[in-house]
Amino acid sequence: MSLTPAELLRQLIRFRTVNPPGDEKDCILFLKELVSKIPCEITILSNDNSRPNLICRLKGNNSKSPLLLYGHVDVVPVEGQSWKHDPFAGELINGYIWGRGALDMKGGIAMLVSAFLRIAENKIPLNGDLILVLLADEEAGGDFGAKFLVEKHPDIFKNVKYAIGEFGGFSFYIGKKKFYPIMLAEKQVCWLTLKVTGPGGHGSLPVKNGAMAKTGKILTTLNKKQLPVHITPIAKSMIQYIAKHLSFPKNILIRLLLFKPLTDFILKIFGNKGDIFKPILHNTINATIFKGGSKINVIPSEVEISLDGRILPGLTKEDFISELNGLISDEADKIEIVRYEPGPKTSTNDLFPMLSTILKEMDPNGIPIPLLMSGVTDGRHFAKLGIQTYGFLPMQLPDELHFTKLVHAADERIPADTLEFGTEGIYRAIVRYQGDI
């Protein structure tokens, strides 16, 4: 392959695939040209010509189910963020590649594509087909990407049981211990709008308990309070794995997270260090868009708040709305679900031992653990076809670089050398899958 994974990422970042509107076409065509250099089946499918999806297939002998590799090339906007370096320049500075998508997930695309090309170039015999799918529109729900392919072209994924994609594999530290979470499950997306009403009128006249005041109370409540604690099987497994490798007293405190009457108290003790646990033990809700008023001298009689809700696996949207009503029912006049997509109903750990072994081989100091992801991925769409996604994009990150805090944030960046680390991890996973599972 002519491009290293780091060089490939730098080029990918320079395509402004900000969603909305997406504009993924040029990036997808660039990747198509790159993959066209090896003998494989290539297909482009879309329901919007400016937002295509690329499907590449290396044929196996059909003695094993195909393995799916997938990722998205769209990224979130940068408006309102203060960056130290141009987010679309793909600059290499002091060993880091800077830019929007470096972590989410053009860095992952660079790894997946590089591993796919390596398999072909090294002529690795395949028992099952290897399918690489590069997608549009993940950041806005997948209507033009994974959702479209699953609903309109499910035959592409016939007999596929397992997939490798985002979001796990990045290292993080608790004390001096380094953990590598492998995503086995994810939360469910539930986007809402709240309508808040109250007396309107002229801006010169005092109005109490109006729509603005009620909105302020709602936002304050959401800022100060959490929804109830839930202990799901995957969260329990994740916490037990972590506790097993910590010394006293951290191991005891971590295990106490699983005792519901003490969960929130222990999280307060942890402070910011408990941020990784909060969303896997609660349904979450965050206000993201606020609309109200049209003139400075007119008191609005209606305000609309958009909320990003994430529901734990095993719970329903009705459970979630009930919990939310318990917090804000006195202030909100109407709660409307804008988009709800249930996550995978079940998860398996069939490939977890293999992926764990690979990480331990590559980094003997690392501790692989199962991950319940606090967000959602395109995995929820593929799950409708019975495909289990394993979030496995290995990233060996320094302690001071916090993956979850840089995703969708200013100054997103990735160590250039970890792209080779991740590519090697994915390459080994493909080879092992073809021979061992």
C-alpha positions in Angstrom: 0.0 0.0 0.0 1.5 3.4 -1.0 -0.1 5.4 1.9 0.7 4.7 5.5 -2.4 4.8 7.9 -1.2 8.2 9.2 -0.8 9.6 5.7 -4.2 8.3 4.8 -5.8 9.9 7.8 -4.3 13.3 7.0 -5.8 13.2 3.5 -9.2 12.1 4.8 -9.4 15.0 7.3 -8.9 17.4 4.4 -12.3 16.3 2.9 -14.9 18.6 4.6 -17.5 15.9 5.2 -19.3 17.9 7.8 -22.8 16.6 8.5 -25.1 18.4 7.9 -25.0 18.5 4.9 -22.5 15.6 4.6 -20.9 16.1 1.2 -19.2 12.7 1.5 -19.0 12.0 -2.2 -15.4 13.2 -2.9 -14.1 11.4 0.1 -15.8 8.2 -0.9 -14.6 8.4 -4.4 -11.0 9.0 -3.1 -11.3 5.8 -1.1 -12.8 3.9 -4.0 -9.8 4.9 -6.1 -7.5 3.7 -3.3 -9.2 0.3 -3.0 -9.5 -0.1 -6.7 -5.7 -0.9 -6.7 -6.4 -4.4 -5.4 -8.6 -7.1 -7.0 -11.9 -6.9 -5.1 -15.6 -6.4 -5.9 -16.6 -2.7 -5.5 -20.1 -1.3 -5.4 -21.4 2.2 -4.7 -25.0 2.6 -3.5 -26.9 5.7 -2.5 -30.3 7.3 -2.3 -28.6 10.7 -2.8 -25.9 11.0 -5.4 -23.9 13.4 -3.2 -23.9 11.0 -0.3 -22.8 7.6 -1.6 -21.7 4.5 0.3 -18.8 2.3 -0.7 -19.0 -1.5 -0.5 -15.8 -3.5 -1.1 -15.7 -7.3 -0.9 -12.8 -9.8 -0.9 -14.2 -13.2 -1.7 -13.7 -16.2 0.5 -14.4 -19.9 0.0 -17.7 -19.7 1.9 -16.7 -22.2 4.6 -17.3 -19.5 7.2 -19.7 -16.6 7.6 -18.5 -13.2 6.1 -16.8 -10.7 8.4 -18.0 -7.1 8.1 -15.7 -4.0 8.6 -17.5 -0.7 8.6 -17.2 3.0 9.5 -18.4 6.4 8.5 -16.7 9.3 6.8 -19.0 12.1 7.9 -18.0 14.3 10.8 -19.7 16.8 13.1 -19.4 20.6 12.7 -16.7 22.8 14.3 -18.7 26.0 14.5 -18.5 27.7 17.9 -15.3 25.8 18.8 -11.9 27.4 19.3 -9.2 25.2 17.7 -5.4 25.6 18.1 -4.9 24.3 14.5 -7.0 24.2 11.4 -9.5 21.4 11.9 -9.5 20.5 8.2 -5.7 20.7 7.5 -4.7 17.3 8.8 -1.5 18.7 10.2 1.1 16.5 11.9 2.4 18.5 14.9 4.6 17.0 17.6 3.6 13.5 16.8 -0.2 14.2 16.7 -2.5 14.4 13.7 -4.9 17.2 14.3 -8.4 17.6 12.8 -12.0 16.9 12.9 -12.5 13.2 12.6 -9.1 12.2 13.8 -10.8 10.1 16.5 -14.4 10.0 15.3 -13.9 8.3 13.0 -11.6 9.0 10.1 -8.8 7.6 12.2 -10.8 4.4 12.4 -11.4 4.5 8.6 -7.7 4.8 8.0 -7.1 1.7 10.1 -9.9 -0.3 8.6 -9.0 0.5 5.0 -5.3 -0.1 5.6 -6.0 -3.5 7.2 -8.3 -4.5 4.4 -5.7 -3.6 1.8 -3.0 -5.5 3.7 -5.1 -8.6 3.7 -5.4 -8.4 -0.1 -1.8 -7.5 -0.7 -0.5 -10.3 1.6 -2.9 -12.7 -0.2 -4.3 -14.0 3.1 -6.6 -17.0 2.3 -10.2 -16.2 3.3 -12.7 -18.8 4.5 -15.4 -16.2 4.6 -15.9 -13.0 2.6 -14.3 -9.9 4.0 -16.7 -6.9 3.4 -15.5 -3.3 3.9 -18.4 -0.8 4.0 -17.6 3.0 4.2 -20.7 4.9 5.1 -22.3 8.3 4.9 -24.5 10.0 7.5 -23.8 8.2 10.7 -23.6 11.5 12.6 -27.2 12.4 11.7 -28.8 9.0 12.1 -27.7 6.9 9.1 -30.7 7.6 6.9 -28.4 8.0 3.9 -25.9 5.4 5.1 -26.3 2.3 7.2 -30.1 2.5 7.7 -30.5 2.9 3.9 -28.3 -0.1 3.1 -29.9 -2.3 5.8 -33.4 -1.5 4.6 -32.9 -1.4 0.8 -30.0 -3.7 0.2 -29.9 -6.3 3.0 -28.6 -8.9 0.6 -25.2 -7.3 0.8 -25.0 -8.6 4.4 -26.4 -12.1 3.8 -25.0 -14.6 6.4 -22.9 -12.0 8.2 -22.9 -12.6 12.0 -20.1 -10.3 13.2 -18.8 -6.9 12.4 -15.8 -4.7 13.5 -16.5 -1.0 13.8 -16.4 1.9 16.2 -16.3 2.8 19.1 -14.1 0.7 21.4 -10.4 -0.1 21.6 -9.0 3.2 22.9 -7.0 3.0 26.1 -7.8 4.8 29.3 -6.4 4.8 32.8 -7.7 4.3 36.3 -4.8 4.9 38.6 -1.8 3.3 37.0 -3.8 0.6 35.3 -4.4 0.8 31.5 -7.7 -0.5 30.2 -8.8 -1.2 26.6 -12.6 -1.3 26.4 -14.1 -3.5 23.6 -17.6 -2.4 22.8 -20.2 -5.2 23.0 -23.3 -3.1 23.5 -24.6 0.5 23.1 -27.4 2.7 24.4 -30.5 3.6 22.5 -31.1 7.1 20.9 -34.2 9.0 21.9 -34.3 12.6 20.7 -37.1 14.8 22.2 -38.6 18.2 22.1 -40.2 19.9 25.1 -42.8 22.6 24.6 -43.0 25.1 27.4 -45.7 27.8 27.5 -46.6 30.8 29.6 -48.0 34.3 29.5 -46.5 36.5 26.8 -46.6 40.2 26.3 -44.7 43.4 26.0 -41.1 43.3 27.2 -41.5 46.4 29.4 -44.1 44.7 31.6 -43.0 42.2 34.4 -44.2 38.6 33.7 -43.6 36.0 36.4 -43.5 32.2 35.8 -43.5 32.7 32.0 -42.2 30.2 29.4 -38.6 31.5 29.8 -38.7 31.1 33.6 -40.1 27.6 33.3 -37.4 26.8 30.8 -34.8 28.0 33.2 -36.2 25.7 35.9 -36.1 22.7 33.5 -32.5 23.4 32.5 -31.4 23.9 36.1 -33.1 20.6 37.1 -31.5 18.7 34.3 -28.1 20.2 35.3 -28.4 19.3 38.9 -30.2 15.9 38.9 -29.7 12.5 37.4 -32.2 10.0 36.3 -32.4 6.8 38.4 -29.7 4.2 38.6 -30.0 1.0 36.5 -27.5 -1.9 36.7 -27.6 -3.7 33.3 -25.7 -7.0 32.7 -23.1 -5.4 30.4 -22.4 -2.6 32.8 -22.1 -5.0 35.7 -19.6 -7.1 33.7 -17.6 -4.0 32.7 -17.4 -2.8 36.3 -16.4 -6.3 37.6 -13.6 -6.6 35.1 -12.2 -3.2 36.1 -12.5 -3.9 39.9 -10.7 -7.3 39.4 -7.6 -5.5 38.3 -7.5 -2.7 40.9 -6.0 -2.7 44.4 -7.7 -1.8 47.6 -9.5 0.6 48.2 -10.3 1.4 44.6 -11.5 -2.1 43.9 -14.0 -1.9 46.7 -15.3 1.5 45.7 -15.7 0.4 42.1 -17.7 -2.7 43.1 -19.9 -0.5 45.3 -21.1 1.2 42.1 -23.2 -2.0 41.6 -25.0 -1.5 44.9 -27.9 0.8 43.8 -28.5 2.7 47.1 -24.8 3.8 47.0 -24.2 4.2 43.3 -24.7 8.0 43.1 -22.8 8.6 46.4 -19.8 6.7 45.1 -19.9 8.6 41.8 -19.8 11.9 43.8 -16.7 10.6 45.6 -15.1 9.8 42.2 -15.8 13.3 40.9 -14.6 13.8 37.3 -12.9 10.4 37.4 -16.3 8.8 37.6 -17.5 10.3 34.3 -16.9 7.0 32.4 -19.4 5.3 34.7 -22.2 7.8 35.0 -23.8 7.2 31.6 -23.6 3.4 31.8 -25.5 3.4 35.0 -28.2 5.9 34.1 -30.4 7.0 31.2 -29.1 10.4 30.2 -30.7 13.6 28.9 -29.0 16.7 27.7 -30.5 20.0 26.3 -28.9 20.8 23.0 -31.0 23.3 21.1 -33.1 26.2 22.5 -35.7 28.1 20.5 -37.8 30.9 22.0 -38.7 34.5 21.2 -38.4 36.5 18.0 -38.0 40.1 19.2 -36.2 41.6 22.1 -39.2 43.6 23.3 -41.7 40.7 23.1 -42.0 38.1 25.9 -42.4 34.7 24.2 -45.4 32.6 25.1 -43.8 29.4 23.9 -40.3 27.9 24.1 -39.0 24.7 22.5 -36.1 22.7 23.9 -34.4 19.9 22.0 -33.1 17.1 24.1 -30.6 14.3 23.4 -31.7 11.3 25.3 -29.8 8.0 25.6 -31.5 4.9 27.0 -29.8 1.9 28.5 -30.2 -1.5 26.8 -33.2 -3.4 28.1 -35.2 -0.3 28.9 -38.0 1.2 26.8 -38.8 4.7 25.6 -41.8 4.5 27.9 -39.5 3.9 30.9 -37.4 6.8 29.8 -40.3 9.3 29.4 -41.7 8.2 32.8 -38.3 9.0 34.4 -38.1 12.3 32.6 -41.6 13.3 33.7 -40.6 12.5 37.2 -38.0 15.4 37.0 -39.8 18.1 35.0 -43.5 17.3 34.7 -44.5 20.5 36.6 -42.8 22.7 34.0 -43.1 21.1 30.6 -46.4 21.3 28.8 -45.6 18.7 26.1 -42.9 16.1 25.5 -42.6 14.8 22.0 -40.3 12.0 20.7 -38.6 13.2 17.5 -36.5 10.1 16.9 -36.3 6.8 18.8 -34.3 3.8 17.6 -34.0 0.8 19.8 -30.6 -0.7 20.2 -29.6 -4.3 19.7 -31.9 -6.5 21.8 -29.0 -8.8 22.8 -25.3 -8.8 22.6 -22.8 -11.7 22.4 -19.2 -11.9 23.4 -18.2 -14.6 20.9 -15.2 -12.6 19.5 -14.3 -10.9 22.8 -11.7 -13.5 23.9 -10.0 -13.3 20.5 -9.9 -9.5 20.5 -8.8 -9.5 24.1 -5.9 -11.8 23.3 -4.8 -9.6 20.4 -4.7 -6.5 22.6 -2.7 -8.3 25.3 -0.2 -9.5 22.7 0.2 -6.0 21.3 0.3 -4.2 24.7 1.1 -6.6 27.6 0.4 -3.8 30.1 -3.2 -3.3 28.8 -6.3 -4.9 30.3 -9.2 -5.6 27.8 -12.7 -5.1 29.3 -16.2 -5.3 27.8 -17.7 -1.9 27.1 -21.3 -0.6 27.2 -21.0 2.5 25.0 -22.8 5.6 26.3 -23.7 6.7 22.8 -25.0 5.0 19.6 -23.4 3.8 16.4 -24.5 2.4 13.1 -24.3 -0.9 14.9 -28.0 -0.5 15.8 -28.9 -0.7 12.2 -26.9 -3.7 11.4 -28.3 -5.4 14.5 -31.6 -5.5 12.7 -30.0 -8.1 10.4 -28.7 -10.1 13.4 -25.2 -8.7 13.1 -23.2 -8.2 16.3 -20.8 -5.3 16.2 -17.6 -5.3 18.2 -16.2 -1.8 18.7 -12.6 -2.5 18.1 -10.4 0.3 16.8 -7.3 -0.1 18.9 -5.7 3.2 20.0 -2.7 3.3 22.4 -3.3 6.7 23.9 -1.3 8.6 26.5 -2.8 9.1 30.0 -3.3 12.8 29.4 -5.3 12.4 26.2 -8.9 11.5 27.1 -10.6 10.0 24.1 -14.2 10.6 25.2 -13.5 14.3 26.0 -12.0 15.0 22.6 -14.7 13.4 20.4 -16.9 16.1 18.9 -14.8 18.7 20.7 -12.2 21.3 19.8 -8.6 20.1 19.2 -9.5 16.6 18.3 -6.3 14.7 17.6 -4.6 11.3 17.6 -1.0 10.1 18.0 0.2 9.3 14.5 1.9 6.1 15.6 -1.2 4.6 17.2 -2.8 4.4 13.7 -0.2 1.7 12.8 -1.0 0.0 16.2 -4.7 0.0 15.4 -4.2 -1.2 11.8 -2.1 -4.1 13.1 -4.8 -5.0 15.7 -7.6 -5.1 13.1 -5.4 -7.0 10.6 -4.7 -9.7 13.3 -8.4 -9.8 14.1 -9.2 -10.5 10.5 -6.6 -13.2 10.2 -7.6 -14.9 13.4 -11.3 -14.8 12.5 -10.6 -16.5 9.2 -8.7 -19.3 10.9 -10.0 -19.7 14.5 -13.8 -18.9 14.8 
